[in-house]
Amino acid sequence: MDLRKDYQTIRGLDAEILAVSNDQLTGAERAIDHLDLGFPALFDPEAVVIERFDVYDTLNDGYATPSVFVIDKSGDIRWEYVGRHYNDRPTNQQVIAQLEALQVE
């Protein structure tokens, strides 16, 4: 799943992508440059967001599992995909379909 290629489509659906990492802030700028995400990233070394969304991968030393949450403007989670391992991610089309469904409600 490379959300960069569909970022403008997602933005066109009045949505934003936010990557969340519990990596330490040391070297964060270098990591952002290296990853070239093209969308905002939140570094959360205390893992507050990861705990809030309960996406710890207990088999992988406390890192977050790849997860996608579609949250509406009221703050309600409307769809979620929590991967079972590091490369278990939804397709861009799955995410876009969920965003499109919000448009028709």
C-alpha positions in Angstrom: 0.0 0.0 0.0 1.6 3.2 -1.2 -0.8 6.0 -0.3 1.4 8.6 -1.9 0.2 7.7 -5.4 -3.5 8.2 -4.4 -2.9 11.1 -2.0 -4.6 13.6 -4.2 -7.6 11.3 -4.7 -7.9 10.9 -1.0 -7.6 14.7 -0.4 -10.3 15.2 -3.1 -12.6 13.2 -0.9 -12.1 15.8 1.9 -9.8 13.4 3.8 -6.3 13.6 5.2 -3.7 10.9 5.7 -1.6 11.0 8.9 1.2 8.5 9.5 1.9 7.8 13.1 5.2 6.3 14.3 6.3 5.6 17.8 10.0 6.0 16.8 12.1 8.3 18.9 12.3 11.9 17.7 16.1 11.6 17.3 16.5 11.4 13.5 12.9 12.0 12.8 13.5 14.7 10.2 16.0 12.4 8.4 13.4 9.6 8.5 10.8 11.8 7.0 13.1 12.9 4.2 14.1 9.3 3.6 10.5 8.0 3.5 9.3 10.9 1.3 5.7 10.2 2.4 4.2 13.3 0.9 1.7 13.6 3.7 1.9 14.5 7.4 3.6 12.3 10.0 3.2 12.3 13.7 6.0 11.0 15.9 4.6 9.6 19.1 7.5 8.2 21.1 5.3 7.6 24.1 2.9 5.6 22.0 -0.1 7.5 23.2 -1.9 7.1 19.9 -0.9 3.5 19.5 -2.3 2.7 22.9 -5.5 4.7 22.3 -6.2 2.7 19.1 -4.9 -0.6 20.6 -2.7 -1.5 17.7 0.4 -2.8 19.5 2.1 -5.7 17.8 3.0 -7.7 20.9 5.1 -10.1 18.8 7.2 -7.3 17.3 8.7 -5.6 20.4 5.9 -3.1 20.9 5.7 -1.5 17.5 2.4 -0.7 16.0 0.8 -3.0 13.5 0.1 -1.4 10.1 -3.4 0.0 10.7 -5.8 2.3 8.9 -8.6 4.2 10.5 -11.3 6.2 8.7 -12.5 8.8 11.2 -15.4 11.1 10.3 -15.5 14.8 11.1 -17.3 14.0 14.4 -14.3 11.9 15.5 -16.1 8.6 15.2 -14.2 5.7 13.7 -16.2 4.6 10.7 -13.9 1.9 9.4 -10.7 0.2 10.5 -8.2 -2.2 9.2 -5.6 -3.6 11.7 -3.0 -5.7 10.1 -1.9 -9.0 11.6 1.8 -8.5 10.6 4.1 -5.9 9.3 3.1 -6.1 5.6 -0.7 -6.8 6.1 -2.3 -3.6 4.8 -5.4 -2.7 3.0 -5.2 -1.7 -0.6 -5.6 2.0 -1.6 -8.8 1.1 -3.3 -10.3 -0.4 -0.1 -9.5 2.9 1.8 -10.8 5.0 -1.1 -14.1 3.0 -1.2 -14.6 3.6 2.5 -14.1 7.4 2.0 -16.4 7.4 -0.9 -19.1 5.6 1.2 -18.9 8.5 3.7 -19.6 11.0 0.8 -23.0 9.5 0.1 -24.2 9.4 3.7 
